[in-house]
């Protein structure tokens, strides 16, 4: 089984975290057959953590996880915190596979998304 | 004159802030005739600040600014910090116009951007 984990920052404002859950549902509806499920995990201020979600995945037949850092730029969370959490999980489950995608802000499409938002 | 201000978080990692400058150039190339220019401003860890960019705009013939909060969810920066900076500027220049767009993560297109990133 292959799962998608959307790794987000998390906020002290709970409605902000709820936004992510709504997004996950939309992604889930459109993700297609390449994945067997998608979950969001938070680095700070909200749960579940990346660690908790990975434990959950690997304790329930998931063999491969694709991590999408849901961050707009490659700051300390993308460069240090997310890789550290992933390494911790791989140390514990060396037979599992975790792939990390580029953070969402690295996509070429983001400039187009901004232009579209501004010209509405 | 109407300008676009992309309001980003800012990072202690300078290459992360450089990413935003590259993005601004791409946006600038594609923004079309509705705007007379685009700048990025940072809330933390990087310059220029929102205040500095707005002062710069309003001291040089800009009458209207559209602010795009370049944040994925409506946390404290989007809900409190950016509105506070804008209010400060409007108190100083009551004859200028500032419009704030929804934060980038609120766009319906974001789920599609994620799905595309995962299925490459």
gemmi code that builds the backbone of each chain (N, CA, C; Angstrom):
import gemmi

chains = {
    "A": [
        ("UNK", (0.841, -1.202, 0.000), (0.000, 0.000, 0.000), (0.876, 1.251, 0.000)),
        ("UNK", (0.445, 2.234, -0.771), (1.194, 3.485, -0.918), (0.319, 4.656, -0.464)),
        ("UNK", (0.860, 5.458, 0.437), (0.072, 6.573, 0.974), (0.752, 7.903, 0.683)),
        ("UNK", (-0.069, 8.944, 0.633), (0.441, 10.310, 0.526), (0.314, 11.000, 1.876)),
        ("UNK", (1.395, 11.620, 2.302), (1.372, 12.407, 3.534), (1.654, 13.870, 3.171)),
        ("UNK", (0.696, 14.725, 3.437), (0.888, 16.162, 3.224), (1.408, 16.749, 4.534)),
        ("UNK", (2.662, 17.202, 4.511), (3.300, 17.720, 5.728), (3.141, 19.231, 5.771)),
        ("UNK", (2.323, 19.715, 6.706), (2.014, 21.145, 6.790), (2.594, 21.752, 8.065)),
        ("UNK", (2.583, 23.068, 8.145), (3.184, 23.734, 9.305), (2.370, 23.546, 10.572)),
        ("UNK", (1.062, 23.800, 10.459), (0.217, 23.825, 11.656), (0.140, 25.226, 12.224)),
        ("UNK", (-1.002, 25.536, 12.851), (-1.236, 26.880, 13.376), (-1.867, 26.815, 14.755)),
        ("UNK", (-1.691, 27.889, 15.524), (-2.400, 27.998, 16.806), (-3.892, 28.232, 16.578)),
        ("UNK", (-4.237, 28.676, 15.365), (-5.641, 28.952, 15.040), (-6.239, 27.678, 14.442)),
        ("UNK", (-7.185, 27.073, 15.168), (-7.622, 25.728, 14.776), (-8.340, 25.727, 13.428)),
        ("UNK", (-9.027, 26.831, 13.073), (-9.717, 26.862, 11.779), (-8.710, 26.772, 10.634)),
        ("UNK", (-7.490, 27.243, 10.897), (-6.436, 27.154, 9.895), (-6.056, 25.691, 9.648)),
        ("UNK", (-6.007, 24.910, 10.716), (-5.713, 23.483, 10.566), (-6.888, 22.741, 9.912)),
        ("UNK", (-8.102, 23.202, 10.211), (-9.284, 22.590, 9.591), (-9.245, 22.766, 8.069)),
        ("UNK", (-8.736, 23.917, 7.617), (-8.570, 24.170, 6.177), (-7.805, 23.038, 5.509)),
        ("UNK", (-6.773, 22.583, 6.203), (-5.926, 21.517, 5.651), (-6.697, 20.213, 5.521)),
        ("UNK", (-7.558, 19.940, 6.503), (-8.356, 18.712, 6.434), (-9.320, 18.762, 5.244)),
        ("UNK", (-9.872, 19.937, 4.988), (-10.757, 20.098, 3.827), (-9.966, 19.876, 2.540)),
        ("UNK", (-8.758, 20.429, 2.507), (-7.891, 20.256, 1.340), (-7.584, 18.780, 1.108)),
        ("UNK", (-7.292, 18.064, 2.188), (-6.978, 16.636, 2.084), (-8.148, 15.875, 1.462)),
        ("UNK", (-9.357, 16.245, 1.843), (-10.530, 15.576, 1.259), (-10.614, 15.825, -0.243)),
        ("UNK", (-10.357, 17.081, -0.629), (-10.390, 17.414, -2.068), (-9.308, 16.649, -2.816)),
        ("UNK", (-8.112, 16.586, -2.228), (-7.007, 15.852, -2.861), (-7.379, 14.384, -2.965)),
        ("UNK", (-7.913, 13.845, -1.889), (-8.303, 12.433, -1.846), (-9.289, 12.098, -2.971)),
        ("UNK", (-10.233, 13.008, -3.205), (-11.258, 12.775, -4.230), (-10.672, 12.739, -5.636)),
        ("UNK", (-9.488, 13.341, -5.801), (-8.943, 13.498, -7.153), (-7.600, 12.817, -7.375)),
        ("UNK", (-7.132, 12.082, -6.375), (-5.756, 11.590, -6.429), (-5.573, 10.412, -7.384)),
        ("UNK", (-6.654, 9.700, -7.653), (-6.553, 8.588, -8.592), (-6.005, 7.336, -7.935)),
        ("UNK", (-5.677, 6.357, -8.763), (-5.384, 5.009, -8.271), (-3.937, 4.809, -7.812)),
        ("UNK", (-3.085, 5.800, -8.026), (-1.671, 5.617, -7.668), (-1.461, 5.559, -6.156)),
        ("UNK", (-2.422, 6.096, -5.392), (-2.299, 6.124, -3.939), (-3.491, 5.436, -3.268)),
        ("UNK", (-3.206, 4.875, -2.090), (-4.260, 4.196, -1.328), (-4.775, 5.045, -0.171)),
        ("UNK", (-4.491, 6.323, -0.221), (-4.984, 7.192, 0.846), (-4.071, 8.385, 1.049)),
        ("UNK", (-4.615, 9.396, 1.703), (-3.847, 10.619, 1.966), (-4.200, 11.134, 3.353)),
        ("UNK", (-3.180, 11.594, 4.059), (-3.376, 12.190, 5.386), (-2.541, 13.457, 5.480)),
        ("UNK", (-2.994, 14.361, 6.347), (-2.182, 15.549, 6.645), (-1.498, 15.342, 7.999)),
        ("UNK", (-0.293, 15.876, 8.137), (0.406, 15.868, 9.426), (1.005, 17.253, 9.631)),
        ("UNK", (1.177, 17.618, 10.906), (1.618, 18.985, 11.217), (2.952, 18.980, 11.952)),
        ("UNK", (3.738, 20.008, 11.671), (5.025, 20.138, 12.359), (4.888, 20.793, 13.727)),
        ("UNK", (3.977, 21.757, 13.821), (3.830, 22.522, 15.060), (2.366, 22.848, 15.326)),
        ("UNK", (2.037, 23.007, 16.595), (0.773, 23.595, 17.044), (-0.467, 22.752, 16.772)),
        ("UNK", (-0.345, 21.640, 16.061), (-1.535, 20.865, 15.714), (-1.165, 19.393, 15.621)),
        ("UNK", (-2.161, 18.556, 15.714), (-1.921, 17.127, 15.571), (-2.771, 16.597, 14.435)),
        ("UNK", (-2.440, 15.440, 13.845), (-1.347, 14.560, 14.245), (0.020, 15.056, 13.753)),
        ("UNK", (1.062, 14.583, 14.424), (2.422, 14.882, 13.981), (2.815, 13.959, 12.829)),
        ("UNK", (3.911, 14.280, 12.157), (4.426, 13.412, 11.090), (4.747, 12.034, 11.676)),
        ("UNK", (5.354, 12.034, 12.839), (5.729, 10.763, 13.479), (4.499, 9.873, 13.694)),
        ("UNK", (3.455, 10.451, 14.240), (2.237, 9.682, 14.547), (1.631, 9.096, 13.264)),
        ("UNK", (1.573, 9.915, 12.208), (0.959, 9.434, 10.962), (1.807, 8.328, 10.343)),
        ("UNK", (3.126, 8.477, 10.371), (3.992, 7.435, 9.800), (3.882, 6.129, 10.592)),
        ("UNK", (3.834, 6.226, 11.911), (3.640, 5.026, 12.750), (2.337, 4.335, 12.356)),
        ("UNK", (1.310, 5.144, 12.218), (-0.008, 4.640, 11.853), (0.019, 3.927, 10.498)),
        ("UNK", (0.642, 4.577, 9.519), (0.758, 3.982, 8.182), (1.491, 2.637, 8.258)),
        ("UNK", (2.681, 2.659, 8.885), (3.547, 1.487, 8.824), (3.048, 0.347, 9.714)),
        ("UNK", (2.181, 0.665, 10.663), (1.559, -0.397, 11.466), (0.326, -0.984, 10.781)),
        ("UNK", (-0.020, -0.445, 9.611), (-1.233, -0.946, 8.948), (-0.993, -1.173, 7.458)),
        ("UNK", (0.013, -1.984, 7.152), (0.245, -2.513, 5.804), (0.742, -1.523, 4.750)),
        ("UNK", (1.001, -0.280, 5.134), (1.593, 0.649, 4.173), (3.072, 0.307, 4.006)),
        ("UNK", (3.498, 0.187, 2.747), (4.903, -0.124, 2.479), (5.668, 1.091, 1.940)),
        ("UNK", (4.902, 2.051, 1.411), (5.547, 3.208, 0.773), (4.759, 4.472, 1.084)),
        ("UNK", (5.492, 5.521, 1.429), (4.852, 6.815, 1.706), (5.525, 7.890, 0.848)),
        ("UNK", (4.696, 8.696, 0.202), (5.194, 9.876, -0.506), (4.851, 11.092, 0.362)),
        ("UNK", (5.868, 11.869, 0.690), (5.667, 13.046, 1.544), (5.692, 14.302, 0.677)),
        ("UNK", (4.628, 15.081, 0.760), (4.606, 16.371, 0.076), (4.741, 17.477, 1.117)),
        ("UNK", (5.895, 18.164, 1.159), (6.032, 19.300, 2.079), (5.137, 20.452, 1.607)),
        ("UNK", (4.075, 20.715, 2.373), (3.116, 21.755, 1.981), (3.592, 23.097, 2.533)),
        ("UNK", (4.677, 23.555, 1.922), (5.341, 24.800, 2.309), (5.667, 25.565, 1.042)),
        ("UNK", (5.633, 26.890, 1.138), (5.854, 27.702, -0.052), (7.322, 27.957, -0.341)),
        ("UNK", (8.165, 27.861, 0.681), (9.588, 28.018, 0.393), (10.415, 27.083, 1.266)),
        ("UNK", (11.644, 26.901, 0.845), (12.502, 25.900, 1.486), (13.228, 26.518, 2.672)),
        ("UNK", (12.445, 26.808, 3.721), (13.018, 27.298, 4.970), (13.442, 26.139, 5.848)),
        ("UNK", (13.632, 26.430, 7.124), (14.163, 25.435, 8.057), (13.239, 24.209, 8.205)),
        ("UNK", (11.936, 24.405, 8.092), (11.030, 23.261, 8.233), (11.234, 22.253, 7.102)),
        ("UNK", (11.371, 22.799, 5.888), (11.557, 21.918, 4.723), (12.965, 21.320, 4.700)),
        ("UNK", (13.940, 22.146, 5.041), (15.338, 21.717, 4.928), (15.773, 20.807, 6.079)),
        ("UNK", (15.263, 21.055, 7.274), (15.754, 20.327, 8.452), (14.697, 19.470, 9.139)),
        ("UNK", (13.546, 20.058, 9.451), (12.593, 19.390, 10.335), (11.924, 18.180, 9.677)),
        ("UNK", (11.448, 18.361, 8.449), (10.782, 17.242, 7.774), (11.778, 16.103, 7.491)),
        ("UNK", (12.973, 16.391, 6.934), (13.947, 15.300, 6.741), (14.292, 14.575, 8.047)),
        ("UNK", (14.365, 15.301, 9.151), (14.690, 14.670, 10.435), (13.594, 13.681, 10.856)),
        ("UNK", (12.343, 14.083, 10.687), (11.231, 13.194, 11.050), (11.228, 11.931, 10.179)),
        ("UNK", (11.543, 12.133, 8.904), (11.554, 10.997, 7.978), (12.701, 10.040, 8.320)),
        ("UNK", (13.852, 10.604, 8.625), (14.989, 9.753, 8.976), (14.695, 8.928, 10.225)),
        ("UNK", (14.031, 9.562, 11.181), (13.636, 8.852, 12.410), (12.762, 7.642, 12.079)),
        ("UNK", (11.809, 7.840, 11.189), (10.910, 6.747, 10.815), (11.663, 5.645, 10.065)),
        ("UNK", (12.575, 6.047, 9.168), (13.322, 5.041, 8.395), (14.276, 4.248, 9.285)),
        ("UNK", (14.790, 4.902, 10.324), (15.634, 4.169, 11.282), (14.831, 3.066, 11.961)),
        ("UNK", (13.562, 3.357, 12.197), (12.696, 2.398, 12.897), (12.140, 1.320, 11.954)),
        ("UNK", (11.874, 1.704, 10.691), (11.334, 0.762, 9.696), (12.237, 0.760, 8.462)),
        ("UNK", (13.390, 0.146, 8.521), (14.337, 0.212, 7.398), (13.829, -0.474, 6.123)),
        ("UNK", (12.805, -1.310, 6.240), (12.273, -1.994, 5.048), (11.165, -1.199, 4.351)),
        ("UNK", (10.819, -0.034, 4.874), (9.772, 0.779, 4.252), (10.413, 1.832, 3.357)),
        ("UNK", (9.599, 2.363, 2.442), (10.114, 3.372, 1.507), (9.407, 4.711, 1.723)),
        ("UNK", (10.185, 5.770, 1.852), (9.617, 7.124, 1.956), (10.272, 8.003, 0.898)),
        ("UNK", (9.449, 8.585, 0.049), (9.930, 9.514, -0.982), (9.459, 10.914, -0.628)),
        ("UNK", (10.349, 11.876, -0.721), (9.953, 13.264, -0.429), (9.886, 14.052, -1.727)),
        ("UNK", (8.734, 14.629, -2.010), (8.579, 15.487, -3.191), (9.162, 16.871, -2.905)),
        ("UNK", (9.433, 17.652, -3.952), (9.793, 19.060, -3.722), (8.640, 19.771, -2.985)),
        ("UNK", (8.978, 20.771, -2.183), (7.922, 21.536, -1.515), (7.035, 22.215, -2.559)),
        ("UNK", (5.792, 22.469, -2.169), (4.788, 22.924, -3.143), (5.191, 24.247, -3.821)),
        ("UNK", (5.909, 25.108, -3.092), (6.325, 26.391, -3.662), (7.372, 26.261, -4.752)),
        ("UNK", (7.996, 25.091, -4.854), (9.025, 24.882, -5.881), (8.419, 24.567, -7.248)),
        ("UNK", (7.108, 24.329, -7.283), (6.488, 23.965, -8.557), (6.418, 25.157, -9.499)),
        ("UNK", (6.712, 24.899, -10.759), (6.655, 25.964, -11.770), (5.259, 26.568, -11.877)),
        ("UNK", (4.247, 25.775, -11.526), (2.869, 26.239, -11.662), (2.505, 27.357, -10.687)),
        ("UNK", (3.301, 27.560, -9.616), (2.899, 28.534, -8.599), (2.819, 29.962, -9.141)),
        ("UNK", (3.723, 30.333, -10.040), (3.653, 31.684, -10.609), (2.324, 31.869, -11.346)),
        ("UNK", (1.910, 30.836, -12.070), (0.633, 30.887, -12.788), (-0.558, 30.977, -11.840)),
        ("UNK", (-0.460, 30.276, -10.721), (-1.530, 30.323, -9.713), (-1.679, 31.753, -9.179)),
        ("UNK", (-0.553, 32.411, -8.935), (-0.579, 33.793, -8.430), (-1.181, 34.741, -9.473)),
        ("UNK", (-0.706, 34.606, -10.706), (-1.203, 35.492, -11.771), (-2.714, 35.334, -11.922)),
        ("UNK", (-3.175, 34.095, -11.869), (-4.618, 33.818, -11.993), (-5.376, 34.467, -10.839)),
        ("UNK", (-4.820, 34.335, -9.610), (-5.494, 34.915, -8.425), (-5.608, 36.430, -8.530)),
        ("UNK", (-4.592, 37.059, -9.140), (-4.557, 38.528, -9.200), (-5.397, 39.093, -10.326)),
        ("UNK", (-5.651, 38.310, -11.328), (-6.388, 38.812, -12.500), (-7.848, 38.382, -12.544)),
        ("UNK", (-8.351, 37.875, -11.423), (-9.757, 37.495, -11.360), (-10.661, 38.694, -11.397)),
    ],
    "B": [
        ("UNK", (-1.269, 54.579, -10.450), (-0.496, 53.337, -10.617), (-0.951, 52.292, -9.614)),
        ("UNK", (-1.039, 51.062, -10.089), (-1.508, 49.954, -9.255), (-0.402, 48.907, -9.156)),
        ("UNK", (-0.078, 48.530, -7.919), (1.005, 47.561, -7.716), (0.490, 46.314, -7.007)),
        ("UNK", (1.207, 45.214, -7.244), (0.948, 43.962, -6.519), (2.042, 43.777, -5.478)),
        ("UNK", (1.615, 43.480, -4.245), (2.570, 43.165, -3.186), (2.326, 41.718, -2.751)),
        ("UNK", (3.331, 40.879, -2.933), (3.243, 39.493, -2.468), (3.820, 39.465, -1.047)),
        ("UNK", (2.965, 39.191, -0.069), (3.377, 39.214, 1.340), (3.722, 37.787, 1.778)),
        ("UNK", (5.018, 37.539, 2.013), (5.495, 36.189, 2.338), (6.009, 36.146, 3.771)),
        ("UNK", (6.230, 34.949, 4.267), (6.661, 34.796, 5.656), (8.085, 35.288, 5.881)),
        ("UNK", (9.005, 34.820, 5.029), (10.438, 35.090, 5.253), (11.067, 33.977, 6.052)),
        ("UNK", (12.358, 33.743, 5.799), (13.063, 32.633, 6.436), (14.446, 33.080, 6.907)),
        ("UNK", (14.974, 32.364, 7.897), (16.360, 32.597, 8.306), (17.334, 32.097, 7.241)),
        ("UNK", (16.831, 31.227, 6.352), (17.675, 30.669, 5.285), (17.546, 31.569, 4.060)),
        ("UNK", (18.630, 32.245, 3.699), (18.498, 33.305, 2.693), (18.127, 32.762, 1.320)),
        ("UNK", (18.539, 31.524, 1.009), (18.173, 30.958, -0.302), (16.661, 30.801, -0.415)),
        ("UNK", (16.005, 30.610, 0.731), (14.553, 30.499, 0.744), (13.916, 31.832, 0.348)),
        ("UNK", (14.497, 32.931, 0.823), (13.980, 34.249, 0.445), (14.303, 34.565, -1.016)),
        ("UNK", (15.447, 34.076, -1.491), (15.806, 34.269, -2.902), (14.785, 33.594, -3.824)),
        ("UNK", (14.279, 32.445, -3.388), (13.231, 31.742, -4.151), (12.065, 32.677, -4.453)),
        ("UNK", (11.712, 33.479, -3.446), (10.579, 34.395, -3.606), (10.881, 35.468, -4.641)),
        ("UNK", (12.129, 35.930, -4.676), (12.496, 36.950, -5.666), (12.410, 36.367, -7.081)),
        ("UNK", (12.798, 35.112, -7.240), (12.688, 34.447, -8.545), (11.216, 34.333, -8.940)),
        ("UNK", (10.388, 33.968, -7.962), (8.955, 33.853, -8.219), (8.371, 35.197, -8.663)),
        ("UNK", (8.777, 36.263, -7.981), (8.285, 37.602, -8.322), (8.626, 37.951, -9.767)),
        ("UNK", (9.810, 37.564, -10.200), (10.183, 37.837, -11.595), (9.280, 37.088, -12.574)),
        ("UNK", (9.005, 35.821, -12.232), (8.107, 35.032, -13.106), (6.712, 35.637, -13.134)),
        ("UNK", (6.223, 36.041, -11.947), (4.895, 36.661, -11.881), (4.896, 37.954, -12.689)),
        ("UNK", (5.933, 38.742, -12.519), (6.051, 40.018, -13.229), (5.975, 39.829, -14.742)),
        ("UNK", (6.636, 38.775, -15.220), (6.666, 38.501, -16.663), (5.289, 38.143, -17.217)),
        ("UNK", (4.403, 37.682, -16.336), (3.116, 37.148, -16.806), (1.893, 37.888, -16.288)),
        ("UNK", (2.114, 38.970, -15.550), (1.005, 39.596, -14.834), (0.080, 40.399, -15.736)),
        ("UNK", (0.595, 40.825, -16.876), (-0.253, 41.561, -17.811), (-0.387, 43.024, -17.435)),
        ("UNK", (-1.324, 43.708, -18.100), (-1.387, 45.165, -18.030), (-2.160, 45.696, -16.825)),
        ("UNK", (-2.803, 44.832, -16.059), (-3.619, 45.305, -14.937), (-2.772, 45.896, -13.811)),
        ("UNK", (-1.488, 45.528, -13.768), (-0.608, 46.011, -12.706), (0.610, 46.731, -13.297)),
        ("UNK", (1.108, 47.686, -12.504), (2.300, 48.433, -12.936), (3.559, 47.956, -12.231)),
        ("UNK", (3.509, 46.784, -11.648), (4.704, 46.264, -10.988), (4.339, 45.349, -9.838)),
        ("UNK", (5.310, 44.550, -9.428), (5.090, 43.604, -8.335), (6.348, 43.539, -7.477)),
        ("UNK", (6.134, 43.493, -6.158), (7.245, 43.367, -5.216), (6.877, 42.312, -4.169)),
        ("UNK", (7.916, 41.701, -3.591), (7.681, 40.803, -2.457), (8.058, 41.551, -1.179)),
        ("UNK", (7.352, 41.259, -0.092), (7.708, 41.804, 1.228), (7.589, 40.663, 2.236)),
        ("UNK", (8.374, 40.764, 3.307), (8.446, 39.656, 4.272), (7.965, 40.089, 5.655)),
        ("UNK", (7.351, 39.143, 6.349), (6.879, 39.429, 7.711), (7.987, 39.257, 8.746)),
        ("UNK", (8.858, 38.278, 8.507), (9.895, 37.955, 9.491), (11.188, 37.550, 8.789)),
        ("UNK", (12.296, 37.773, 9.467), (13.603, 37.201, 9.111), (14.205, 37.728, 7.819)),
        ("UNK", (13.489, 38.553, 7.064), (14.017, 38.998, 5.774), (13.485, 40.381, 5.456)),
        ("UNK", (14.149, 41.053, 4.567), (13.676, 42.373, 4.150), (13.486, 42.368, 2.637)),
        ("UNK", (12.669, 43.290, 2.095), (12.019, 44.392, 2.795), (10.758, 43.958, 3.540)),
        ("UNK", (10.373, 44.753, 4.532), (9.122, 44.519, 5.258), (7.944, 45.050, 4.443)),
        ("UNK", (6.746, 44.664, 4.844), (5.532, 45.184, 4.195), (5.509, 46.708, 4.326)),
        ("UNK", (5.835, 47.196, 5.515), (5.813, 48.644, 5.758), (6.726, 49.387, 4.779)),
        ("UNK", (7.950, 48.871, 4.635), (8.929, 49.527, 3.754), (8.444, 49.550, 2.306)),
        ("UNK", (7.886, 48.440, 1.853), (7.428, 48.377, 0.454), (6.242, 49.309, 0.226)),
        ("UNK", (5.327, 49.368, 1.191), (4.168, 50.255, 1.038), (4.599, 51.730, 1.048)),
        ("UNK", (5.530, 52.076, 1.926), (6.065, 53.446, 1.961), (6.663, 53.788, 0.597)),
        ("UNK", (7.433, 52.844, 0.087), (8.072, 53.011, -1.212), (7.045, 53.217, -2.328)),
        ("UNK", (6.026, 52.369, -2.352), (4.965, 52.496, -3.366), (4.298, 53.867, -3.273)),
        ("UNK", (3.860, 54.216, -2.051), (3.018, 55.406, -1.897), (3.816, 56.700, -2.024)),
        ("UNK", (5.124, 56.609, -1.869), (5.971, 57.784, -2.110), (6.330, 57.928, -3.584)),
        ("UNK", (5.885, 57.005, -4.416), (6.261, 57.088, -5.832), (5.069, 56.826, -6.743)),
        ("UNK", (4.003, 57.592, -6.536), (2.859, 57.668, -7.458), (1.929, 56.460, -7.482)),
        ("UNK", (2.161, 55.473, -6.628), (1.215, 54.358, -6.566), (-0.023, 54.810, -5.806)),
        ("UNK", (-1.197, 54.562, -6.388), (-2.444, 54.947, -5.722), (-3.181, 53.748, -5.165)),
        ("UNK", (-2.858, 52.571, -5.706), (-3.596, 51.366, -5.315), (-2.634, 50.183, -5.207)),
        ("UNK", (-2.789, 49.407, -4.136), (-1.964, 48.211, -3.944), (-2.874, 47.013, -3.706)),
        ("UNK", (-2.591, 45.940, -4.414), (-3.258, 44.666, -4.156), (-2.266, 43.780, -3.411)),
        ("UNK", (-2.681, 43.305, -2.238), (-1.801, 42.468, -1.414), (-2.233, 41.010, -1.548)),
        ("UNK", (-1.285, 40.173, -1.949), (-1.545, 38.736, -1.980), (-0.797, 38.070, -0.828)),
        ("UNK", (-1.516, 37.598, 0.209), (-0.839, 36.870, 1.294), (-0.352, 35.513, 0.763)),
        ("UNK", (0.967, 35.387, 0.648), (1.551, 34.157, 0.091), (1.749, 33.159, 1.228)),
        ("UNK", (0.609, 32.688, 1.709), (0.560, 31.744, 2.825), (-0.425, 30.643, 2.471)),
        ("UNK", (-0.154, 29.441, 2.955), (-1.002, 28.308, 2.595), (-2.233, 28.167, 3.471)),
        ("UNK", (-2.180, 28.708, 4.678), (-3.397, 28.655, 5.494), (-3.533, 29.938, 6.310)),
        ("UNK", (-4.739, 30.132, 6.793), (-5.072, 31.397, 7.451), (-4.707, 31.325, 8.926)),
        ("UNK", (-3.411, 31.300, 9.196), (-2.918, 31.338, 10.566), (-2.792, 32.776, 11.046)),
        ("UNK", (-2.047, 32.952, 12.114), (-1.944, 34.270, 12.757), (-1.345, 35.329, 11.822)),
        ("UNK", (-0.429, 34.939, 10.934), (0.168, 35.929, 10.037), (-0.882, 36.515, 9.082)),
        ("UNK", (-1.727, 35.628, 8.561), (-2.761, 36.067, 7.617), (-3.890, 36.802, 8.346)),
        ("UNK", (-4.259, 36.294, 9.500), (-5.417, 36.846, 10.218), (-5.084, 38.139, 10.960)),
        ("UNK", (-3.870, 38.239, 11.484), (-3.545, 39.375, 12.360), (-2.433, 40.270, 11.808)),
        ("UNK", (-1.298, 39.660, 11.447), (-0.098, 40.462, 11.170), (-0.227, 41.272, 9.882)),
        ("UNK", (-0.670, 40.629, 8.805), (-0.795, 41.351, 7.536), (-1.876, 42.449, 7.635)),
        ("UNK", (-3.073, 42.143, 8.177), (-4.070, 43.225, 8.333), (-3.552, 44.393, 9.183)),
        ("UNK", (-2.763, 44.100, 10.208), (-2.231, 45.175, 11.063), (-1.287, 46.086, 10.270)),
        ("UNK", (-0.425, 45.487, 9.469), (0.498, 46.288, 8.651), (-0.247, 47.159, 7.651)),
        ("UNK", (-1.304, 46.594, 7.085), (-2.094, 47.337, 6.094), (-2.829, 48.492, 6.763)),
        ("UNK", (-3.387, 48.235, 7.928), (-4.102, 49.296, 8.640), (-3.161, 50.454, 8.992)),
        ("UNK", (-1.947, 50.098, 9.403), (-0.947, 51.123, 9.718), (-0.696, 52.029, 8.504)),
        ("UNK", (-0.575, 51.396, 7.329), (-0.317, 52.168, 6.105), (-1.515, 53.038, 5.740)),
        ("UNK", (-2.719, 52.481, 5.907), (-3.921, 53.249, 5.558), (-4.135, 54.421, 6.514)),
        ("UNK", (-3.724, 54.250, 7.772), (-3.801, 55.365, 8.727), (-2.912, 56.519, 8.276)),
        ("UNK", (-1.785, 56.151, 7.670), (-0.820, 57.164, 7.233), (-1.202, 57.782, 5.875)),
        ("UNK", (-1.801, 56.954, 4.995), (-2.196, 57.409, 3.663), (-3.687, 57.113, 3.437)),
        ("UNK", (-4.564, 57.871, 4.058), (-5.998, 57.560, 3.965), (-6.567, 57.707, 2.545)),
        ("UNK", (-5.847, 58.369, 1.660), (-6.354, 58.545, 0.283), (-5.902, 57.433, -0.660)),
        ("UNK", (-5.142, 56.463, -0.140), (-4.677, 55.357, -0.990), (-5.613, 54.157, -0.809)),
        ("UNK", (-5.551, 53.252, -1.756), (-6.419, 52.064, -1.707), (-5.567, 50.799, -1.579)),
        ("UNK", (-5.913, 49.955, -0.619), (-5.235, 48.656, -0.483), (-6.304, 47.567, -0.455)),
        ("UNK", (-6.190, 46.621, -1.372), (-7.103, 45.473, -1.416), (-6.322, 44.228, -1.032)),
        ("UNK", (-6.896, 43.412, -0.167), (-6.221, 42.168, 0.225), (-6.938, 40.985, -0.410)),
        ("UNK", (-6.206, 40.200, -1.170), (-6.766, 38.983, -1.777), (-6.804, 37.870, -0.735)),
        ("UNK", (-7.598, 36.818, -0.977), (-7.504, 35.629, -0.109), (-6.079, 35.078, -0.161)),
        ("UNK", (-5.651, 34.461, 0.935), (-4.324, 33.832, 0.935), (-4.284, 32.725, -0.117)),
        ("UNK", (-3.096, 32.444, -0.609), (-2.944, 31.555, -1.775), (-3.513, 30.157, -1.514)),
        ("UNK", (-3.419, 29.701, -0.263), (-3.934, 28.366, 0.069), (-5.439, 28.263, 0.007)),
        ("UNK", (-6.135, 29.405, -0.032), (-7.600, 29.393, -0.094), (-8.111, 29.158, -1.509)),
        ("UNK", (-7.220, 29.181, -2.483), (-7.656, 29.018, -3.871), (-8.071, 27.571, -4.148)),
        ("UNK", (-9.163, 27.431, -4.862), (-9.656, 26.092, -5.214), (-8.625, 25.305, -6.013)),
        ("UNK", (-7.766, 26.022, -6.727), (-6.783, 25.353, -7.582), (-5.707, 24.595, -6.799)),
        ("UNK", (-5.553, 24.867, -5.497), (-4.447, 24.251, -4.759), (-4.554, 22.722, -4.695)),
        ("UNK", (-5.768, 22.204, -4.555), (-5.919, 20.742, -4.523), (-5.413, 20.146, -5.835)),
        ("UNK", (-5.742, 20.801, -6.942), (-5.279, 20.342, -8.250), (-3.764, 20.414, -8.391)),
        ("UNK", (-3.178, 21.463, -7.821), (-1.713, 21.608, -7.857), (-1.060, 20.432, -7.122)),
        ("UNK", (-1.633, 20.059, -5.973), (-1.099, 18.931, -5.195), (-1.220, 17.622, -5.969)),
        ("UNK", (-2.406, 17.395, -6.517), (-2.643, 16.148, -7.258), (-1.656, 16.033, -8.423)),
        ("UNK", (-1.450, 17.155, -9.110), (-0.515, 17.165, -10.244), (0.903, 16.840, -9.767)),
        ("UNK", (1.295, 17.436, -8.632), (2.650, 17.219, -8.101), (2.865, 15.755, -7.732)),
        ("UNK", (1.815, 15.109, -7.247), (1.936, 13.718, -6.765), (1.868, 12.702, -7.885)),
        ("UNK", (1.289, 13.070, -8.992), (1.112, 12.101, -10.071), (2.107, 12.290, -11.208)),
        ("UNK", (3.131, 13.077, -10.973), (4.153, 13.274, -12.014), (4.968, 12.016, -12.217)),
    ],
}
model = gemmi.Model(1)
for chain_id, residues in chains.items():
    chain = gemmi.Chain(chain_id)
    for i, (resn, *xyz) in enumerate(residues, 1):
        res = gemmi.Residue()
        res.name, res.seqid = resn, gemmi.SeqId(i, " ")
        for name, pos in zip(("N", "CA", "C"), xyz):
            atom = gemmi.Atom()
            atom.name, atom.element = name, gemmi.Element(name[0])
            atom.pos, atom.b_iso = gemmi.Position(*pos), 0.0
            res.add_atom(atom)
        chain.add_residue(res)
    model.add_chain(chain)
structure = gemmi.Structure()
structure.add_model(model)
structure.setup_entities()
